[in-house]
């Protein structure tokens, strides 16, 4: 428990959550790009991509999507634990602390949906 009685503690924790959200989005975007790289190679070269090349980009991209979703969930849990430990003077009245948490859960759901879609379509 913090004894600072300062709302800046909450805002610092929220900035950390937002930094993890950016990391999640970057991992998901990179995973998407890697997964679709096989399609790009096929379009540029005009040849078919071998199963091993397609499999590598598929599983590497899906892996990054899942890691991004995991980062989103873990950072949301961690933020919720920090907020539970704050006193009432550290949280401004009427301030909704759960928006970032639910956004992280939404990002994790999108990452999982994309991963399932890519595996199912392959």
C-alpha positions as CSV (number, residue, x, y, z in Angstrom):
1,X,0.0,0.0,0.0
2,X,1.2,3.5,-0.9
3,X,1.3,6.3,1.6
4,X,1.9,9.1,-0.8
5,X,-1.7,10.3,-1.0
6,X,-0.9,11.6,-4.4
7,X,-3.0,11.0,-7.6
8,X,0.2,11.1,-9.7
9,X,0.8,7.5,-8.5
10,X,-2.3,6.4,-10.3
11,X,-1.4,8.4,-13.4
12,X,2.1,6.9,-13.5
13,X,0.6,3.4,-13.3
14,X,-1.8,4.3,-16.1
15,X,1.1,5.6,-18.3
16,X,2.9,2.3,-17.7
17,X,-0.3,0.4,-18.8
18,X,-0.5,2.6,-21.9
19,X,3.2,1.8,-22.7
20,X,2.3,-1.9,-22.5
21,X,-0.7,-1.3,-24.8
22,X,1.7,0.2,-27.4
23,X,4.0,-2.8,-27.0
24,X,1.0,-5.1,-27.5
25,X,-0.1,-3.3,-30.7
26,X,3.4,-3.4,-32.0
27,X,3.7,-7.1,-31.4
28,X,0.4,-7.8,-33.0
29,X,1.2,-5.6,-36.0
30,X,4.6,-7.3,-36.5
31,X,2.9,-10.7,-36.2
32,X,0.4,-9.7,-38.8
33,X,3.0,-8.5,-41.2
34,X,5.1,-11.6,-40.8
35,X,2.1,-13.9,-41.4
36,X,1.2,-12.0,-44.5
37,X,4.8,-11.9,-45.8
38,X,4.3,-15.2,-47.6
39,X,1.4,-13.7,-49.6
40,X,3.6,-10.7,-50.5
41,X,6.4,-13.0,-51.7
42,X,4.0,-14.9,-53.9
43,X,2.6,-11.7,-55.4
44,X,6.1,-10.3,-56.1
45,X,7.7,-13.4,-57.5
46,X,4.7,-14.8,-59.3
47,X,5.7,-18.3,-58.0
48,X,4.1,-20.4,-55.4
49,X,5.6,-20.3,-52.0
50,X,6.7,-23.7,-50.5
51,X,4.9,-25.2,-47.6
52,X,8.0,-24.7,-45.3
53,X,8.2,-21.0,-46.2
54,X,4.5,-20.5,-45.7
55,X,4.6,-22.5,-42.4
56,X,7.4,-20.5,-41.0
57,X,5.7,-17.2,-41.6
58,X,2.4,-18.5,-40.4
59,X,3.7,-19.9,-37.1
60,X,6.0,-17.0,-36.4
61,X,3.2,-14.5,-37.1
62,X,0.7,-16.4,-35.0
63,X,3.3,-16.7,-32.2
64,X,3.8,-13.0,-32.1
65,X,0.0,-12.4,-32.1
66,X,-0.3,-14.7,-29.1
67,X,2.6,-13.1,-27.3
68,X,1.0,-9.7,-27.9
69,X,-2.3,-10.9,-26.5
70,X,-0.5,-12.4,-23.5
71,X,1.3,-9.1,-22.8
72,X,-2.1,-7.3,-22.9
73,X,-3.7,-9.6,-20.4
74,X,-0.7,-9.7,-18.0
75,X,-0.3,-5.9,-18.0
76,X,-4.0,-5.5,-17.4
77,X,-3.8,-7.8,-14.4
78,X,-0.8,-6.0,-13.1
79,X,-2.5,-2.6,-13.4
80,X,-5.6,-3.8,-11.6
81,X,-3.4,-5.0,-8.7
82,X,-1.7,-1.6,-8.5
83,X,-5.1,0.2,-8.5
84,X,-6.4,-2.1,-5.7
85,X,-3.5,-1.1,-3.5
86,X,-4.1,2.7,-3.9
87,X,-5.9,4.7,-1.3
88,X,-8.9,6.8,-1.9
89,X,-6.9,10.1,-2.0
90,X,-4.7,8.7,-4.9
91,X,-7.7,8.0,-7.1
92,X,-9.6,11.2,-8.2
93,X,-13.3,11.1,-7.4
94,X,-15.3,9.8,-10.4
95,X,-12.2,8.6,-12.3
96,X,-12.9,5.4,-14.1
97,X,-9.7,3.3,-13.8
98,X,-11.0,0.3,-15.8
99,X,-11.0,1.7,-19.3
100,X,-7.4,0.8,-20.0
101,X,-7.9,-2.7,-18.5
102,X,-10.9,-3.4,-20.8
103,X,-9.0,-2.0,-23.8
104,X,-6.2,-4.5,-23.1
105,X,-8.7,-7.3,-22.9
106,X,-10.2,-6.2,-26.2
107,X,-6.7,-6.2,-27.8
108,X,-6.1,-9.7,-26.4
109,X,-9.4,-10.8,-28.0
110,X,-8.4,-9.3,-31.3
111,X,-5.0,-11.0,-31.2
112,X,-6.6,-14.4,-30.4
113,X,-9.2,-14.0,-33.2
114,X,-6.5,-13.1,-35.7
115,X,-4.4,-16.0,-34.6
116,X,-7.3,-18.5,-34.9
117,X,-8.3,-17.0,-38.3
118,X,-4.8,-17.3,-39.7
119,X,-4.4,-20.9,-38.5
120,X,-7.9,-21.8,-39.7
121,X,-7.4,-20.3,-43.2
122,X,-4.1,-22.1,-43.7
